[in-house]
Amino acid sequence: IGHVKEYDAREFFLGQIANATLHEVAVGAQRGEIRMQMVSEENTYIATSMDLGENDESSIVVPLVTIDEFVKSGKVPQPDLIKVDVQGLERDVISGASETLKNTKFVMLEAWMFR
């Protein structure tokens, strides 16, 4: 394995990463849209399966795509590694990546274990 670095999303927005491209989409089980809410203490947006309250000015709606369609479209190459850290939406992300995962060498999955 070559070197792998985990980047903070803020590094993308600040233009501090020269060899990476930011795609302003969320990934899930199917194409659509998803509401993401601001997490004030971190000043970042998250989408979660948990209800975080009302849809207000602290939330945004972003396009939702599957990893399979994103790879198939050529917007990103077939990945060797997929890291999933999605606060309870793991099943949706994996469902939308079923074809891509057949050719992916490594998967890092942080899972939330709740019902």
C-alpha positions as CSV (number, residue, x, y, z in Angstrom):
1,I,0.0,0.0,0.0
2,G,1.2,3.5,-0.8
3,H,0.7,6.4,1.6
4,V,-2.9,7.2,2.6
5,K,-3.8,10.5,4.3
6,E,-7.2,11.4,5.7
7,Y,-8.1,15.0,4.8
8,D,-10.4,17.3,6.7
9,A,-13.1,18.7,4.4
10,R,-12.0,22.2,5.4
11,E,-8.7,21.6,3.7
12,F,-10.6,21.0,0.4
13,F,-12.6,24.2,0.8
14,L,-9.5,26.2,1.6
15,G,-7.7,24.9,-1.5
16,Q,-4.9,23.4,0.5
17,I,-4.8,20.1,-1.4
18,A,-3.3,20.3,-4.9
19,N,-3.8,16.7,-6.1
20,A,-7.5,16.2,-5.1
21,T,-10.8,17.3,-6.5
22,L,-13.8,18.2,-4.4
23,H,-17.2,16.9,-5.6
24,E,-20.0,18.6,-3.8
25,V,-22.3,15.6,-3.6
26,A,-23.4,13.1,-1.0
27,V,-23.3,9.3,-1.7
28,G,-26.0,6.9,-0.9
29,A,-28.2,4.0,-2.2
30,Q,-29.9,6.0,-5.0
31,R,-29.8,9.2,-6.9
32,G,-31.8,12.1,-5.4
33,E,-31.2,14.8,-2.8
34,I,-30.4,14.8,0.9
35,R,-30.7,17.4,3.6
36,M,-27.5,18.0,5.5
37,Q,-27.5,19.9,8.8
38,M,-24.8,22.2,10.3
39,V,-23.0,20.8,13.3
40,S,-22.2,24.1,15.1
41,E,-19.3,22.9,17.3
42,E,-17.5,21.6,14.2
43,N,-18.8,24.1,11.7
44,T,-19.4,21.3,9.2
45,Y,-22.4,19.7,7.6
46,I,-23.6,16.1,8.1
47,A,-26.4,13.9,6.8
48,T,-27.5,11.3,9.3
49,S,-30.2,8.7,9.8
50,M,-30.8,10.4,13.2
51,D,-33.4,13.2,13.5
52,L,-31.4,16.3,14.4
53,G,-34.4,18.6,14.6
54,E,-36.2,21.0,12.3
55,N,-35.1,21.8,8.7
56,D,-34.1,25.4,9.1
57,E,-31.4,27.9,8.0
58,S,-28.7,25.6,9.5
59,S,-29.4,23.0,6.8
60,I,-28.7,22.6,3.1
61,V,-29.9,20.3,0.4
62,V,-27.2,18.6,-1.7
63,P,-27.3,16.2,-4.7
64,L,-27.2,12.5,-3.8
65,V,-25.4,10.0,-6.1
66,T,-24.3,6.4,-5.8
67,I,-20.6,5.5,-5.9
68,D,-21.4,3.1,-8.7
69,E,-22.9,5.8,-11.0
70,F,-20.1,8.2,-10.1
71,V,-17.4,5.7,-11.0
72,K,-19.2,4.5,-14.1
73,S,-19.6,8.2,-15.3
74,G,-15.8,8.6,-15.3
75,K,-16.0,11.5,-12.9
76,V,-13.7,9.4,-10.5
77,P,-11.6,6.4,-11.3
78,Q,-12.2,2.9,-9.9
79,P,-10.9,3.3,-6.3
80,D,-8.5,0.9,-4.6
81,L,-9.7,2.1,-1.2
82,I,-13.1,3.3,0.0
83,K,-13.4,4.9,3.4
84,V,-16.9,5.2,4.8
85,D,-17.7,7.4,7.8
86,V,-21.3,8.5,7.5
87,Q,-22.9,8.6,10.9
88,G,-25.5,5.8,10.5
89,L,-26.0,5.7,6.7
90,E,-23.4,3.0,6.1
91,R,-25.9,0.6,4.5
92,D,-27.0,3.2,2.0
93,V,-23.5,4.0,0.9
94,I,-22.5,0.3,0.5
95,S,-25.8,-0.5,-1.4
96,G,-24.9,2.2,-3.9
97,A,-21.4,0.8,-4.4
98,S,-22.1,-2.8,-5.0
99,E,-20.5,-3.0,-8.4
100,T,-17.6,-0.7,-7.5
101,L,-16.8,-2.8,-4.4
102,K,-16.2,-5.9,-6.6
103,N,-13.0,-4.2,-7.9
104,T,-12.0,-2.3,-4.7
105,K,-9.0,-3.7,-2.8
106,F,-9.7,-2.2,0.6
107,V,-12.7,-0.8,2.5
108,M,-12.5,1.1,5.8
109,L,-15.9,1.3,7.4
110,E,-16.7,3.1,10.6
111,A,-20.1,1.7,11.6
112,W,-22.8,3.1,14.0
113,M,-24.4,0.2,15.7
114,F,-28.0,1.3,16.6
115,R,-31.5,0.6,15.4
